[in-house]
Amino acid sequence: MNGQYIYLSGVEFAVWFKKRGGKGTFNAHCKNVVFRHPSGRSKLHPTEKNHKLLKELILDNTNKGDTILDPCCGSGSHLLVANILGRNAIGFELDEHY
């Protein structure tokens, strides 16, 4: 939805998974669970995320050489930021427009 018929949420939830049995990576310590980054208006995709936010999340939860999976990659922002940070990235998108 684009806000024409409903209120737009100022909050978005994120979900990530780590390998079973492993400790996983968490490079952030004592961080708040709320991240404040503006979404902006100049976007390629309606739900495109702020690249600084993605950078922060990727650095917090991965190391160089790790793989990021984005099963709904839209404009590919997660993939771009992961690549810039030296991570491998795999993404899927159903909409051929994006």
C-alpha positions as CSV (number, residue, x, y, z in Angstrom):
1,M,0.0,0.0,0.0
2,N,1.2,3.5,-0.7
3,G,-0.6,5.4,2.1
4,Q,-3.5,6.5,-0.2
5,Y,-6.1,4.4,1.7
6,I,-4.4,3.5,5.0
7,Y,-2.0,5.0,7.6
8,L,1.7,4.2,6.9
9,S,3.5,2.5,9.7
10,G,6.7,4.2,11.0
11,V,7.9,0.8,12.2
12,E,9.1,-2.2,10.2
13,F,10.1,-5.5,11.7
14,A,13.2,-7.5,10.6
15,V,13.7,-11.2,10.8
16,W,17.0,-13.0,10.3
17,F,18.2,-16.6,10.7
18,K,21.5,-18.2,11.7
19,K,22.8,-21.7,11.2
20,R,21.6,-24.3,13.7
21,G,24.0,-25.4,16.3
22,G,26.4,-22.5,15.6
23,K,26.9,-19.5,17.8
24,G,26.2,-17.2,15.0
25,T,27.7,-13.8,14.6
26,F,26.7,-10.8,16.7
27,N,29.2,-7.9,16.5
28,A,27.0,-5.4,18.3
29,H,26.9,-5.3,22.1
30,C,24.4,-3.5,24.3
31,K,22.6,-1.9,21.3
32,N,19.1,-0.6,21.4
33,V,16.6,-2.7,19.4
34,V,15.2,0.4,17.7
35,F,17.1,1.8,14.7
36,R,16.3,5.3,13.5
37,H,17.0,5.9,9.8
38,P,14.8,7.9,7.5
39,S,13.3,6.1,4.5
40,G,13.6,9.0,2.2
41,R,11.5,9.7,-0.9
42,S,14.0,9.0,-3.7
43,K,13.7,5.2,-4.0
44,L,13.7,2.7,-6.8
45,H,11.2,0.4,-4.9
46,P,8.3,1.4,-2.6
47,T,9.8,-0.4,0.4
48,E,13.5,0.2,-0.3
49,K,15.5,0.5,2.9
50,N,18.0,3.1,3.9
51,H,21.5,1.9,3.0
52,K,23.0,3.2,6.2
53,L,20.5,1.0,8.1
54,L,21.3,-2.0,6.0
55,K,25.0,-1.4,6.5
56,E,24.6,-1.3,10.3
57,L,22.5,-4.5,10.4
58,I,24.9,-6.4,8.1
59,L,28.0,-5.3,10.1
60,D,26.2,-6.3,13.3
61,N,25.3,-9.8,12.2
62,T,27.8,-11.0,9.7
63,N,31.5,-11.1,9.0
64,K,33.4,-10.7,5.7
65,G,32.8,-13.7,3.4
66,D,29.4,-14.6,5.1
67,T,26.4,-15.0,2.8
68,I,23.3,-12.8,3.0
69,L,20.0,-14.2,1.6
70,D,17.2,-11.8,0.7
71,P,14.2,-13.8,-0.6
72,C,12.2,-10.7,-1.5
73,C,15.0,-8.4,-2.7
74,G,13.0,-5.8,-4.6
75,S,15.5,-3.2,-5.8
76,G,18.4,-5.2,-4.4
77,S,19.6,-2.8,-1.7
78,H,20.5,-5.6,0.7
79,L,22.6,-7.2,-2.1
80,L,24.3,-4.0,-3.0
81,V,25.3,-3.1,0.6
82,A,26.3,-6.7,1.3
83,N,28.6,-6.7,-1.8
84,I,30.2,-3.3,-0.8
85,L,30.9,-4.8,2.7
86,G,32.6,-7.9,1.3
87,R,29.7,-10.3,1.9
88,N,28.2,-12.8,-0.6
89,A,24.6,-12.1,-1.5
90,I,21.8,-14.1,-2.9
91,G,18.4,-12.6,-3.8
92,F,15.1,-13.5,-5.4
93,E,12.3,-11.3,-6.6
94,L,9.1,-12.3,-8.2
95,D,8.3,-9.0,-9.9
96,E,10.3,-8.7,-13.1
97,H,10.0,-4.9,-13.0
98,Y,12.4,-4.8,-10.0
